[in-house]
Amino acid sequence: MSNQFVLLLIMKQVRTVERILTAYATVEGAGVRLHRAFGYYEVPQFDPFLMLDDFRARRPEEYLAGFPTHPHRGIETVTYMLEGAVEHGDSLGNKGCITAGDVLWMTAGSGIVHKEMPKPVNGRMGISSSG
C-alpha cells in the first residue's frame, strides 16, 4: 500500500464535533478591537496553536493603531488577509506588505521584534491571524 493511499484513508475518516466555540471581543496591540475564537485558556485543546483572532472592522479607528513593535519569542504566526493590507517589519530589517488574499507565514526567532500595522483599502479591513 502506498503512502498516498494511506493518507487518503485518513482524510476520509468521519469525525464528530467535540465543541463549538464562540469568539469573544478583546483588545490587543495598541487598542485593536478584535474577536478571539480561541486563545490562552483553550491552548491545551488546540496545541500547537496559541490563538485565532479575527479583526474585521468597518471603522478605521477600531484597528489603525495596529500592533507596534513587540516580541514573539520563537513562535510561528500565520496571517491571512481578507480585505485591506498589513505592513510587516522586524528588527532585522525584513519588511513587506500583505493584501487581500495573501498569506504570511512568519517564523519569529527569539530576540527579534516585529510590528504589524493595518492599512485600510476603501476604508475596510479584514484579517484572520493565528500564532
C-alpha contacts under 8 A as a table, 3 or more apart, distances in Angstrom:
res1	aa1	res2	aa2	distance
1	M	5	F	6.61
1	M	6	V	7.18
2	S	5	F	5.34
2	S	6	V	6.58
3	N	6	V	5.15
3	N	7	L	6.24
4	Q	7	L	5.13
4	Q	8	L	6.27
5	F	8	L	5.08
5	F	9	L	6.47
6	V	9	L	5.20
6	V	10	I	6.46
7	L	10	I	5.16
7	L	11	M	6.32
8	L	11	M	5.25
8	L	12	K	6.47
9	L	12	K	5.33
9	L	13	Q	6.87
10	I	13	Q	5.64
17	V	20	I	7.43
21	L	37	A	6.63
21	L	38	F	7.50
22	T	37	A	6.28
23	A	35	H	5.53
23	A	36	R	5.02
23	A	37	A	4.01
23	A	38	F	6.94
24	Y	35	H	5.18
24	Y	36	R	5.38
24	Y	37	A	6.62
25	A	33	R	7.12
25	A	34	L	5.78
25	A	35	H	4.49
25	A	36	R	6.44
26	T	33	R	6.04
26	T	34	L	5.61
26	T	35	H	6.04
26	T	36	R	6.90
27	V	31	G	5.61
27	V	32	V	5.37
27	V	33	R	4.67
27	V	34	L	6.02
28	E	31	G	5.65
28	E	32	V	5.30
28	E	33	R	6.77
28	E	34	L	7.40
28	E	67	F	7.56
29	G	32	V	5.93
29	G	65	A	7.70
29	G	66	G	6.06
29	G	67	F	4.35
29	G	68	P	6.68
30	A	65	A	5.35
30	A	66	G	5.81
30	A	67	F	5.82
30	A	68	P	6.80
31	G	62	E	7.47
31	G	63	Y	7.21
31	G	65	A	6.29
31	G	66	G	7.26
32	V	55	F	7.71
32	V	62	E	5.63
32	V	63	Y	4.56
32	V	64	L	7.32
32	V	65	A	6.48
32	V	66	G	6.04
32	V	67	F	7.70
33	R	55	F	6.63
33	R	62	E	5.49
33	R	63	Y	6.38
34	L	53	D	6.64
34	L	54	D	5.72
34	L	55	F	4.32
34	L	56	R	7.28
35	H	53	D	5.70
35	H	54	D	5.21
35	H	55	F	6.19
36	R	39	G	6.65
36	R	51	M	7.20
36	R	52	L	5.81
36	R	53	D	4.41
36	R	54	D	6.34
37	A	51	M	7.35
37	A	52	L	5.43
37	A	53	D	6.05
37	A	54	D	7.66
38	F	41	Y	7.64
38	F	42	E	5.92
38	F	43	V	7.64
38	F	50	L	7.79
38	F	51	M	5.22
38	F	52	L	5.50
38	F	53	D	7.50
39	G	42	E	5.55
39	G	43	V	6.12
39	G	50	L	5.78
39	G	51	M	4.15
39	G	52	L	6.64
40	Y	43	V	5.50
40	Y	50	L	6.67
40	Y	51	M	6.98
41	Y	44	P	7.68
42	E	45	Q	5.58
42	E	46	F	6.62
43	V	46	F	5.21
43	V	47	D	5.70
43	V	48	P	7.68
43	V	49	F	6.69
43	V	50	L	5.53
43	V	51	M	7.37
44	P	47	D	5.51
46	F	49	F	5.40
46	F	50	L	7.25
47	D	50	L	6.90
49	F	52	L	7.89
49	F	130	S	7.11
49	F	131	G	6.20
50	L	130	S	6.98
50	L	131	G	5.50
51	M	129	S	7.97
51	M	130	S	5.23
51	M	131	G	5.80
52	L	128	S	7.10
52	L	129	S	5.74
52	L	130	S	4.42
52	L	131	G	7.18
53	D	128	S	5.60
53	D	129	S	5.19
53	D	130	S	6.21
54	D	126	G	7.41
54	D	127	I	5.68
54	D	128	S	4.46
54	D	129	S	6.46
55	F	63	Y	7.58
55	F	125	M	7.63
55	F	126	G	5.93
55	F	127	I	5.51
55	F	128	S	6.62
56	R	124	R	7.88
56	R	125	M	5.47
56	R	126	G	3.85
56	R	127	I	5.83
56	R	128	S	7.97
57	A	60	P	7.06
57	A	62	E	6.60
57	A	63	Y	7.26
57	A	124	R	6.43
57	A	125	M	5.53
57	A	126	G	6.38
58	R	123	G	6.79
58	R	124	R	5.15
58	R	125	M	6.62
59	R	62	E	5.76
59	R	63	Y	7.78
59	R	123	G	7.22
59	R	124	R	7.21
60	P	63	Y	5.65
60	P	64	L	5.62
60	P	120	P	7.10
60	P	123	G	6.56
60	P	124	R	7.21
60	P	125	M	7.76
61	E	64	L	5.64
61	E	65	A	7.48
62	E	65	A	7.85
63	Y	66	G	5.66
63	Y	118	P	6.78
64	L	117	M	7.17
64	L	118	P	5.84
64	L	119	K	6.98
65	A	68	P	7.85
65	A	117	M	7.34
65	A	118	P	7.86
66	G	116	E	6.30
66	G	117	M	4.70
66	G	118	P	5.73
67	F	70	H	7.52
67	F	115	K	5.65
67	F	116	E	5.09
67	F	117	M	5.87
68	P	114	H	7.61
68	P	115	K	4.86
68	P	116	E	6.45
68	P	117	M	7.00
69	T	90	D	7.90
69	T	113	V	6.04
69	T	114	H	5.03
69	T	115	K	4.40
69	T	116	E	7.76
70	H	113	V	5.16
70	H	114	H	5.59
70	H	115	K	6.28
71	P	110	S	7.69
71	P	111	G	7.03
71	P	112	I	6.20
71	P	113	V	4.32
71	P	114	H	6.38
72	H	75	I	6.05
72	H	108	A	5.94
72	H	109	G	7.42
72	H	110	S	6.95
72	H	112	I	7.47
72	H	113	V	6.85
72	H	114	H	7.98
73	R	108	A	6.55
73	R	109	G	6.00
73	R	110	S	4.05
73	R	111	G	6.31
73	R	112	I	7.28
74	G	107	T	7.06
74	G	108	A	4.99
74	G	109	G	4.30
74	G	110	S	4.47
75	I	107	T	6.13
75	I	108	A	5.41
75	I	109	G	7.02
75	I	131	G	6.91
76	E	105	W	7.07
76	E	106	M	5.46
76	E	107	T	4.41
76	E	108	A	5.80
76	E	131	G	5.76
77	T	104	L	7.84
77	T	105	W	5.75
77	T	106	M	5.17
77	T	107	T	6.61
77	T	108	A	7.61
77	T	129	S	7.31
77	T	130	S	5.69
77	T	131	G	4.04
78	V	103	V	6.96
78	V	104	L	5.61
78	V	105	W	4.50
78	V	106	M	6.39
78	V	129	S	5.81
78	V	130	S	5.45
78	V	131	G	6.23
79	T	103	V	5.56
79	T	104	L	5.08
79	T	105	W	6.56
79	T	127	I	7.15
79	T	128	S	6.03
79	T	129	S	4.42
79	T	130	S	6.55
80	Y	100	A	7.99
80	Y	101	G	6.93
80	Y	102	D	5.96
80	Y	103	V	4.52
80	Y	104	L	6.59
80	Y	127	I	5.90
80	Y	128	S	5.35
80	Y	129	S	6.22
81	M	84	G	7.16
81	M	85	A	6.98
81	M	98	I	7.10
81	M	99	T	5.95
81	M	100	A	4.82
81	M	101	G	5.49
81	M	102	D	5.63
81	M	103	V	6.53
81	M	126	G	6.18
81	M	127	I	4.59
81	M	128	S	6.47
82	L	99	T	7.81
82	L	100	A	4.88
82	L	101	G	5.84
82	L	125	M	7.52
82	L	126	G	4.87
82	L	127	I	5.40
82	L	128	S	7.50
83	E	99	T	6.86
83	E	100	A	4.62
83	E	101	G	7.62
83	E	120	P	7.81
83	E	121	V	7.09
83	E	124	R	6.53
83	E	125	M	4.99
83	E	126	G	4.56
83	E	127	I	6.82
84	G	99	T	5.90
84	G	100	A	5.94
84	G	118	P	7.51
84	G	119	K	6.03
84	G	120	P	4.58
84	G	121	V	4.48
84	G	122	N	7.73
84	G	123	G	7.95
84	G	124	R	5.92
84	G	125	M	4.51
84	G	126	G	6.26
85	A	97	C	6.68
85	A	98	I	5.51
85	A	99	T	4.29
85	A	100	A	6.58
85	A	118	P	5.85
85	A	119	K	4.97
85	A	120	P	6.13
85	A	121	V	6.91
85	A	125	M	7.19
86	V	97	C	5.59
86	V	98	I	5.51
86	V	99	T	6.71
86	V	116	E	6.15
86	V	117	M	5.39
86	V	118	P	4.26
86	V	119	K	5.61
87	E	95	K	7.36
87	E	96	G	5.80
87	E	97	C	4.28
87	E	98	I	6.58
87	E	115	K	7.99
87	E	116	E	5.62
87	E	117	M	5.17
87	E	118	P	6.37
87	E	119	K	7.29
88	H	95	K	5.31
88	H	96	G	5.34
88	H	97	C	5.98
88	H	98	I	7.98
88	H	114	H	7.17
88	H	115	K	5.72
88	H	116	E	4.69
88	H	117	M	6.63
89	G	93	G	6.75
89	G	94	N	5.56
89	G	95	K	4.10
89	G	96	G	6.60
89	G	114	H	5.46
89	G	115	K	5.49
89	G	116	E	6.86
90	D	93	G	5.61
90	D	94	N	5.48
90	D	95	K	6.54
90	D	112	I	6.94
90	D	113	V	5.61
90	D	114	H	3.87
90	D	115	K	6.36
91	S	94	N	7.38
91	S	112	I	5.90
91	S	113	V	5.46
91	S	114	H	6.11
92	L	112	I	7.28
98	I	102	D	5.66
98	I	103	V	7.15
98	I	104	L	7.15
99	T	102	D	5.52
108	A	112	I	6.73
109	G	112	I	5.65
118	P	125	M	7.63
119	K	125	M	7.42
120	P	123	G	5.03
120	P	124	R	5.13
120	P	125	M	5.28
121	V	124	R	5.53
121	V	125	M	6.86
